[in-house]
Amino acid sequence: MPGVVISTAVRTGPSSATVRESSQLFVVGLAERGPSDEAVLVQSLADFEYKFGGFLSSSYLHPTVETFFEEGGTQAYVARVVGAAATTGTKALLGTGGEAASTVLTLDATGPGDWSGDVTVSTEHVGASAFKVKIYFDTELVYNTGTVTSVTQAAGRINTSAVASRYVIATANASTTTRPAVVTLSAMTSGDSDHGSVADQDYIDALDLFNDALGTGAVAIPDVENTSGNTDYTVSEALIAHANSYNRIAILHCAIDDDSTAASDKAESLSGGENAEHAALYFPWVDVPTSVAGVTRRIPADGYVAAKRALAHNQSGPHVAAAGLLSASRFVSGTALEIDKTTGDTLDDASVNAIRVIQNTVRIYGARSLSADTDNFRYITTQDVVNHVVVEAQRTLEDLVFSTIDGRDTIFAAIASRLIAILAPLRDIGALFQAFDANGKKVDSGFTVRCDAALNPVSQLAGGTVKAKVGLRTSSVGDKIEVEITKSNLTASVVQ
């Protein structure tokens, strides 16, 4: 009846509306359903389940995404992996009259898997020539084309619907002159995800779906390198290479039963490779709740780490470490191993970031990168800041491509001003380390920008190339606080 109706709901997922691009997670894994040829944006666990289905016992993708959103993450891109022999369910709708034996409209499931067997289709005639197509999933109506007058129109409505296209893709027989015959709830055929044949290379190949247009962030593959004793780190190396190519950070984990020695060995192996400044290794696995009260599930820490990284970036910026008090868990309930201070120090020396229980809460207790160049890239935040500058510079300078070089250095000033506009805010929030002399006078702002005639001789400009140079000094991370406490007796002065 007339009036005001107000409803309430419970929201799971990110607690902040702020989404910095650098806070994104790119994650690869196995899923029940969904497309396997594109990276799909999800912004909550409900969104993920709507597009990719529920929990699979053969994969850590679902609980990783769940942990990411429950711990404060904001948005993730998901790449689904299937086997080489994966098949997609289908449903052929036949015509009427003289075309009763011909397919006039084909519906293919959106992505491989046996889930398509739960999709049913019905058609009904309206008047002399119109019709409707209805699509059901798990017996619930999810889409109705409404009244249409041709199979081409029906296919167009299905394929442009954000709802229908999550389940089926329609193809019309353009030569048909009839409508589909009446069908009462007929199921699509079941496909097959072929998860049993998925190999490491399939996960690596899926990284290509995360193209550079999606921007910066962190990338992870929780379903791999989980067997204890494994020393083949091909996937981790591929993650690092991908992170370097796309200005991202690779979040790596150890095997489920690895001890601190095995974790240190993995770090040592990877730190000797190229581009290790783009990667961070976390240990051990963590425990998260399940739908059964009192029962937990053990998973790689990728989603937890990515969430706290997102929280740091969204609240402050790319220079803030996803560690310490900021990383205190609200969903993760425990760790696979109890790590004491001595073991934690050993792991830190090996460039492994420990996950520890501190003051009765799970926290990330490390911010190290895997780089052997500790003078420049000891902390993963350094590369995060550099990634931010690179991505923003590429984006803002793109608008100046094809600008006129007019001889009055106009383009030099435009380039310099845009670069300064990126760096100055980083200085202001403390991401860049400013230098001061003994009298408190500023020596530099933590960055320099040059784009002038000295860098750009006329002979070079004639070829269309304009060069600029940026220098920056990133702030460090205070991961160790040392306090000396001296006790004095009653007859002695207090030491200061």
C-alpha positions as CSV (number, residue, x, y, z in Angstrom):
1,M,0.0,0.0,0.0
2,P,1.1,3.7,-0.2
3,G,3.8,4.8,2.2
4,V,7.4,4.6,3.0
5,V,9.1,1.2,3.2
6,I,12.5,0.9,4.8
7,S,14.5,-2.3,4.9
8,T,17.8,-3.2,6.6
9,A,20.5,-5.5,5.6
10,V,23.9,-6.8,6.8
11,R,26.9,-5.9,4.6
12,T,30.0,-8.0,4.5
13,G,33.2,-6.8,2.9
14,P,35.1,-3.5,2.8
15,S,34.5,-1.1,5.6
16,S,35.7,1.9,3.6
17,A,34.3,3.5,0.5
18,T,37.7,4.8,-0.5
19,V,39.3,2.6,-3.1
20,R,42.8,3.5,-4.2
21,E,43.9,1.7,-7.4
22,S,47.0,0.4,-5.7
23,S,44.9,-1.4,-3.1
24,Q,43.5,-3.8,-5.6
25,L,44.0,-7.6,-5.5
26,F,44.5,-9.7,-8.6
27,V,43.9,-13.3,-7.8
28,V,44.0,-16.5,-9.9
29,G,42.3,-19.8,-8.9
30,L,39.7,-22.5,-9.5
31,A,36.0,-21.7,-9.3
32,E,32.7,-23.4,-9.6
33,R,31.5,-21.3,-12.6
34,G,32.1,-18.1,-14.4
35,P,34.1,-16.9,-17.4
36,S,37.6,-18.3,-17.8
37,D,38.7,-15.9,-20.6
38,E,38.6,-12.5,-18.8
39,A,39.5,-10.9,-15.5
40,V,36.3,-10.1,-13.6
41,L,35.9,-7.3,-11.0
42,V,34.3,-8.3,-7.7
43,Q,33.6,-6.0,-4.8
44,S,32.3,-8.3,-2.1
45,L,32.1,-12.0,-1.3
46,A,28.4,-11.9,-2.4
47,D,29.5,-10.4,-5.7
48,F,32.2,-13.2,-6.1
49,E,29.6,-15.9,-5.3
50,Y,27.1,-14.4,-7.7
51,K,29.7,-14.5,-10.5
52,F,31.9,-17.5,-9.6
53,G,29.8,-19.7,-7.3
54,G,30.5,-21.0,-3.8
55,F,33.3,-22.8,-2.0
56,L,35.2,-25.6,-3.7
57,S,37.1,-28.1,-1.6
58,S,39.8,-28.3,-4.4
59,S,40.6,-24.6,-4.3
60,Y,41.6,-21.8,-1.9
61,L,40.2,-19.1,-4.1
62,H,36.9,-18.7,-2.4
63,P,38.2,-18.5,1.2
64,T,41.0,-16.2,0.0
65,V,38.5,-13.8,-1.5
66,E,36.3,-14.1,1.6
67,T,39.2,-13.3,3.9
68,F,40.2,-10.3,1.7
69,F,36.9,-8.6,2.0
70,E,36.3,-9.6,5.7
71,E,39.7,-8.1,6.6
72,G,39.1,-4.8,4.9
73,G,39.9,-5.3,1.2
74,T,37.9,-3.2,-1.2
75,Q,38.0,-4.7,-4.7
76,A,39.6,-7.6,-6.5
77,Y,40.0,-8.9,-10.0
78,V,39.5,-12.7,-10.4
79,A,40.9,-14.9,-13.2
80,R,39.3,-18.4,-13.3
81,V,41.4,-21.3,-14.3
82,V,40.0,-24.4,-16.1
83,G,41.6,-27.5,-17.6
84,A,42.5,-27.9,-21.3
85,A,39.6,-30.3,-21.9
86,A,37.0,-28.1,-20.2
87,T,33.6,-28.0,-21.8
88,T,30.7,-25.6,-21.8
89,G,27.0,-26.6,-21.4
90,T,24.6,-25.6,-24.1
91,K,20.9,-25.5,-25.1
92,A,19.6,-25.4,-28.6
93,L,16.1,-24.0,-29.1
94,L,14.3,-25.4,-32.2
95,G,11.9,-23.5,-34.4
96,T,8.3,-24.1,-35.4
97,G,6.5,-25.1,-38.5
98,G,8.9,-25.7,-41.4
99,E,11.9,-24.9,-39.1
100,A,10.9,-27.4,-36.4
101,A,14.1,-29.4,-37.0
102,S,16.4,-26.4,-37.1
103,T,18.1,-24.5,-34.3
104,V,16.9,-20.9,-34.2
105,L,18.5,-19.8,-30.9
106,T,21.5,-21.3,-29.1
107,L,22.3,-20.6,-25.4
108,D,25.8,-21.4,-24.3
109,A,26.8,-21.4,-20.6
110,T,29.0,-18.5,-19.5
111,G,32.1,-20.5,-18.7
112,P,32.8,-24.2,-18.4
113,G,31.6,-26.5,-15.6
114,D,28.9,-28.9,-14.6
115,W,27.0,-26.0,-13.0
116,S,25.3,-25.4,-16.4
117,G,23.2,-28.5,-15.7
118,D,21.4,-26.4,-13.1
119,V,20.4,-23.8,-15.7
120,T,16.9,-24.4,-17.2
121,V,15.2,-22.6,-20.0
122,S,11.6,-22.1,-21.0
123,T,9.9,-20.3,-23.9
124,E,6.3,-19.2,-24.3
125,H,4.5,-17.8,-27.3
126,V,2.8,-14.4,-27.1
127,G,0.1,-13.7,-29.7
128,A,0.6,-14.8,-33.3
129,S,4.4,-14.2,-33.7
130,A,6.0,-12.9,-30.5
131,F,7.6,-14.9,-27.7
132,K,9.4,-14.8,-24.4
133,V,12.6,-16.7,-23.2
134,K,13.0,-17.3,-19.4
135,I,16.2,-18.4,-17.8
136,Y,16.3,-20.2,-14.4
137,F,19.2,-21.2,-12.1
138,D,18.6,-23.7,-9.3
139,T,14.9,-23.5,-10.2
140,E,14.8,-19.7,-9.5
141,L,13.9,-17.3,-12.4
142,V,16.9,-15.1,-13.0
143,Y,16.0,-13.5,-16.3
144,N,13.0,-12.9,-18.6
145,T,13.5,-11.3,-22.0
146,G,10.0,-9.9,-22.0
147,T,8.0,-10.0,-25.2
148,V,10.3,-10.1,-28.3
149,T,9.4,-10.5,-32.0
150,S,12.6,-12.2,-33.3
151,V,15.4,-14.4,-32.2
152,T,17.9,-11.6,-33.0
153,Q,16.1,-9.3,-30.6
154,A,16.0,-12.1,-27.9
155,A,19.7,-12.7,-28.3
156,G,20.4,-9.0,-28.1
157,R,18.5,-8.6,-24.8
158,I,20.1,-11.7,-23.2
159,N,23.7,-10.6,-24.2
160,T,23.3,-7.0,-23.0
161,S,21.7,-8.0,-19.7
162,A,24.2,-7.9,-16.8
163,V,22.1,-10.6,-15.1
164,A,21.5,-13.0,-18.1
165,S,25.0,-12.8,-19.4
166,R,26.3,-14.2,-16.1
167,Y,24.6,-17.5,-17.0
168,V,24.3,-17.7,-20.8
169,I,25.5,-16.3,-24.1
170,A,22.9,-16.3,-26.8
171,T,23.5,-16.8,-30.6
172,A,20.7,-16.3,-33.0
173,N,20.3,-18.0,-36.4
174,A,20.0,-14.9,-38.5
175,S,18.4,-16.7,-41.4
176,T,15.4,-18.0,-39.4
177,T,12.0,-16.5,-40.0
178,T,10.3,-18.2,-37.1
179,R,10.2,-18.1,-33.3
180,P,11.4,-20.9,-31.0
181,A,8.9,-23.7,-30.2
182,V,7.3,-23.7,-26.8
183,V,9.7,-25.3,-24.2
184,T,8.8,-26.0,-20.6
185,L,11.8,-25.9,-18.2
186,S,14.4,-27.8,-20.2
187,A,17.9,-28.1,-18.8
188,M,21.1,-27.1,-20.5
189,T,23.7,-29.8,-20.9
190,S,26.3,-30.1,-18.2
191,G,29.8,-28.9,-18.9
192,D,33.1,-29.9,-17.3
193,S,35.7,-27.7,-15.7
194,D,38.4,-30.4,-16.0
195,H,40.1,-29.2,-12.8
196,G,41.9,-32.5,-12.5
197,S,44.2,-31.6,-15.4
198,V,45.0,-28.1,-14.4
199,A,48.8,-27.6,-14.2
200,D,51.0,-24.8,-12.9
201,Q,51.4,-23.4,-16.4
202,D,47.6,-22.9,-16.6
203,Y,47.8,-20.6,-13.5
204,I,50.7,-18.7,-15.0
205,D,48.9,-18.3,-18.3
206,A,45.9,-16.8,-16.5
207,L,48.0,-13.9,-15.2
208,D,47.9,-12.5,-18.8
209,L,44.2,-11.7,-18.2
210,F,45.4,-9.0,-15.7
211,N,46.4,-6.5,-18.4
212,D,48.0,-3.1,-17.8
213,A,44.7,-1.3,-18.3
214,L,43.6,-2.6,-14.8
215,G,46.3,-0.6,-13.1
216,T,48.6,-1.4,-10.1
217,G,47.9,-3.6,-7.0
218,A,48.9,-6.9,-5.6
219,V,48.8,-10.3,-7.3
220,A,48.5,-13.8,-5.8
221,I,47.8,-17.4,-6.7
222,P,46.8,-19.2,-3.5
223,D,46.2,-22.6,-5.2
224,V,49.9,-23.4,-6.0
225,E,53.2,-24.3,-4.3
226,N,51.3,-25.8,-1.3
227,T,53.1,-29.1,-1.1
228,S,55.7,-29.4,1.6
229,G,59.2,-30.3,0.4
230,N,58.5,-28.6,-3.0
231,T,61.5,-26.6,-4.3
232,D,60.1,-25.8,-7.7
233,Y,59.1,-22.1,-7.5
234,T,58.2,-21.6,-11.1
235,V,54.8,-20.0,-10.3
236,S,56.4,-17.6,-7.7
237,E,59.0,-16.6,-10.3
238,A,56.2,-16.0,-12.8
239,L,54.3,-13.9,-10.3
240,I,57.4,-11.8,-9.7
241,A,58.0,-11.4,-13.4
242,H,54.3,-10.3,-13.8
243,A,54.5,-7.9,-10.9
244,N,57.6,-6.3,-12.5
245,S,56.0,-6.0,-15.9
246,Y,52.8,-4.4,-14.6
247,N,54.0,-2.4,-11.7
248,R,52.4,-4.6,-9.1
249,I,53.5,-6.5,-5.9
250,A,53.6,-10.3,-5.8
251,I,52.2,-11.8,-2.5
252,L,53.9,-15.2,-2.0
253,H,53.3,-18.0,0.6
254,C,55.0,-21.2,1.7
255,A,53.5,-24.7,1.8
256,I,50.9,-25.6,4.4
257,D,53.3,-27.8,6.5
258,D,56.5,-25.8,6.0
259,D,58.5,-24.8,9.0
260,S,60.6,-21.7,9.4
261,T,63.6,-23.3,7.9
262,A,61.7,-24.2,4.7
263,A,60.3,-20.7,4.6
264,S,63.8,-19.2,4.8
265,D,65.0,-21.5,2.1
266,K,62.3,-20.4,-0.2
267,A,63.1,-16.8,0.4
268,E,66.8,-17.4,-0.2
269,S,66.0,-19.1,-3.5
270,L,63.8,-16.3,-4.8
271,S,65.9,-13.4,-3.5
272,G,68.6,-14.3,-5.9
273,G,66.4,-13.8,-8.9
274,E,65.6,-10.7,-10.9
275,N,63.0,-8.2,-9.8
276,A,62.7,-9.7,-6.3
277,E,61.9,-6.1,-5.0
278,H,58.4,-6.7,-6.4
279,A,57.7,-9.6,-4.1
280,A,57.1,-10.4,-0.4
281,L,56.9,-13.8,1.2
282,Y,54.6,-14.5,4.2
283,F,54.6,-17.4,6.7
284,P,52.8,-19.4,8.0
285,W,49.3,-20.2,6.9
286,V,46.3,-18.8,8.8
287,D,43.0,-20.2,10.1
288,V,39.7,-18.6,9.2
289,P,36.1,-19.4,10.2
290,T,33.7,-21.6,8.2
291,S,30.0,-21.7,8.0
292,V,30.0,-24.4,10.7
293,A,30.3,-22.8,14.2
294,G,33.6,-23.7,15.9
295,V,35.2,-25.2,12.7
296,T,38.0,-23.3,11.0
297,R,39.7,-23.7,7.6
298,R,43.5,-23.3,7.1
299,I,44.5,-21.3,4.0
300,P,47.5,-19.4,2.6
301,A,47.8,-15.9,4.0
302,D,47.5,-14.2,0.6
303,G,44.0,-12.8,1.1
304,Y,44.7,-11.6,4.7
305,V,47.9,-9.8,3.6
306,A,46.3,-8.3,0.5
307,A,43.4,-7.0,2.7
308,K,45.7,-5.3,5.2
309,R,47.8,-3.9,2.3
310,A,44.6,-2.5,0.9
311,L,43.6,-1.0,4.2
312,A,47.0,0.7,4.6
313,H,46.8,2.2,1.0
314,N,43.2,3.3,1.3
315,Q,43.6,4.9,4.8
316,S,47.0,6.5,4.2
317,G,49.0,5.7,1.1
318,P,51.4,3.2,-0.6
319,H,54.2,4.0,1.9
320,V,52.4,2.6,4.9
321,A,53.4,-1.0,5.8
322,A,50.6,-3.6,6.0
323,A,52.0,-4.7,9.4
324,G,51.8,-4.1,13.1
325,L,48.7,-2.7,14.8
326,L,47.1,-1.8,11.4
327,S,47.2,-5.5,10.5
328,A,45.4,-6.8,13.6
329,S,42.9,-9.4,12.4
330,R,39.2,-9.3,12.7
331,F,38.3,-12.4,10.7
332,V,41.5,-14.6,10.8
333,S,41.4,-16.5,14.0
334,G,44.8,-18.1,14.3
335,T,48.0,-19.3,12.6
336,A,49.3,-22.7,11.6
337,L,52.4,-22.2,13.8
338,E,53.1,-20.1,16.9
339,I,56.1,-17.9,16.1
340,D,58.1,-16.5,19.0
341,K,60.3,-13.5,18.9
342,T,63.5,-15.5,18.3
343,T,62.0,-17.3,15.3
344,G,60.5,-14.1,14.1
345,D,63.9,-12.4,14.1
346,T,65.4,-15.3,12.2
347,L,62.6,-15.1,9.6
348,D,63.1,-11.3,9.3
349,D,66.8,-11.8,8.7
350,A,65.9,-14.2,5.9
351,S,63.4,-11.7,4.4
352,V,60.4,-13.7,5.4
353,N,57.4,-11.8,6.9
354,A,56.1,-13.6,9.9
355,I,52.5,-13.7,10.9
356,R,52.3,-13.8,14.7
357,V,49.9,-13.6,17.5
358,I,50.6,-10.4,19.4
359,Q,48.5,-9.3,22.4
360,N,46.0,-12.0,21.5
361,T,45.4,-10.9,17.9
362,V,46.9,-12.1,14.7
363,R,49.2,-9.6,13.1
364,I,51.5,-9.4,10.2
365,Y,55.0,-8.8,11.7
366,G,57.2,-7.9,8.8
367,A,57.3,-5.6,5.8
368,R,60.4,-7.0,4.0
369,S,60.7,-7.5,0.2
370,L,62.7,-10.4,-1.2
371,S,65.2,-8.1,-2.8
372,A,68.9,-8.8,-2.0
373,D,69.5,-5.0,-2.6
374,T,68.6,-4.1,1.0
375,D,70.1,-0.6,0.7
376,N,67.4,0.4,-1.8
377,F,64.6,-2.2,-1.5
378,R,64.7,-3.6,2.0
379,Y,60.9,-2.9,2.5
380,I,58.1,-3.8,0.1
381,T,56.7,-0.3,0.6
382,T,59.5,1.2,-1.3
383,Q,58.5,-0.7,-4.5
384,D,54.8,0.2,-3.8
385,V,55.7,3.9,-3.8
386,V,57.7,3.5,-7.0
387,N,54.9,1.6,-8.6
388,H,52.5,4.4,-7.7
389,V,54.7,7.0,-9.3
390,V,55.3,5.0,-12.4
391,V,51.6,4.2,-13.0
392,E,50.4,7.8,-12.3
393,A,53.1,9.2,-14.5
394,Q,52.1,7.0,-17.4
395,R,48.5,7.9,-16.9
396,T,48.9,11.7,-16.6
397,L,51.5,12.1,-19.3
398,E,49.5,10.1,-21.8
399,D,47.3,13.3,-22.3
400,L,50.4,15.2,-23.5
401,V,51.4,12.7,-26.2
402,F,51.2,14.5,-29.6
403,S,51.5,17.9,-28.0
404,T,53.2,20.5,-30.2
405,I,56.9,21.3,-29.5
406,D,56.7,25.0,-30.0
407,G,60.2,26.2,-29.3
408,R,59.1,28.1,-26.1
409,D,59.5,25.0,-23.8
410,T,55.8,24.9,-23.2
411,I,55.7,21.1,-23.3
412,F,58.7,21.0,-20.8
413,A,56.7,23.0,-18.3
414,A,53.6,20.9,-18.8
415,I,55.4,17.6,-18.2
416,A,57.3,18.9,-15.2
417,S,54.1,20.3,-13.6
418,R,52.3,17.0,-14.0
419,L,55.1,15.0,-12.5
420,I,55.3,17.4,-9.5
421,A,51.6,17.1,-9.0
422,I,52.2,13.3,-8.5
423,L,55.2,13.7,-6.2
424,A,54.2,16.6,-4.0
425,P,51.2,14.8,-2.4
426,L,53.5,11.9,-1.6
427,R,55.9,14.2,0.1
428,D,53.1,15.8,2.1
429,I,51.8,12.4,3.4
430,G,55.4,11.3,4.3
431,A,55.9,8.8,1.5
432,L,59.0,10.7,0.4
433,F,61.8,11.5,2.9
434,Q,62.6,15.2,3.0
435,A,66.2,16.3,3.9
436,F,66.9,19.0,6.4
437,D,70.3,20.4,7.6
438,A,71.4,20.8,11.2
439,N,69.6,24.2,11.5
440,G,66.3,22.7,10.3
441,K,66.5,24.2,6.9
442,K,65.0,22.1,4.1
443,V,67.7,20.7,1.8
444,D,65.3,19.0,-0.6
445,S,61.7,17.8,-0.7
446,G,62.5,14.2,-1.2
447,F,62.2,14.5,-5.0
448,T,63.5,16.3,-8.0
449,V,61.9,16.8,-11.4
450,R,63.8,17.9,-14.6
451,C,62.5,18.5,-18.0
452,D,64.5,21.2,-19.8
453,A,66.5,22.1,-22.9
454,A,69.6,20.4,-21.4
455,L,67.8,17.1,-21.5
456,N,66.2,17.8,-24.8
457,P,68.5,19.1,-27.6
458,V,66.8,20.2,-30.8
459,S,68.2,17.2,-32.7
460,Q,66.3,14.9,-30.3
461,L,63.2,17.0,-30.4
462,A,63.2,16.8,-34.1
463,G,62.6,13.0,-33.8
464,G,59.6,13.6,-31.5
465,T,61.1,12.5,-28.2
466,V,60.8,14.6,-25.1
467,K,62.7,13.4,-22.0
468,A,62.3,14.1,-18.3
469,K,64.1,12.9,-15.2
470,V,62.6,12.2,-11.7
471,G,64.6,11.5,-8.6
472,L,62.9,10.4,-5.4
473,R,63.9,9.3,-1.9
474,T,61.3,7.0,-0.4
475,S,60.7,6.9,3.4
476,S,61.8,3.8,5.3
477,V,59.8,1.7,7.8
478,G,60.5,1.7,11.5
479,D,60.3,-2.1,12.2
480,K,62.6,-2.1,15.2
481,I,62.4,0.0,18.4
482,E,65.3,-0.2,20.8
483,V,65.1,1.1,24.3
484,E,67.9,1.0,26.9
485,I,66.6,0.8,30.5
486,T,69.1,1.5,33.3
487,K,68.1,0.9,36.9
488,S,69.7,3.2,39.4
489,N,70.0,2.5,43.2
490,L,68.8,4.9,45.9
491,T,72.2,6.7,46.2
492,A,72.9,7.1,42.5
493,S,71.5,9.6,40.1
494,V,69.1,8.5,37.4
495,V,70.8,7.9,34.1
496,Q,69.4,10.0,31.2
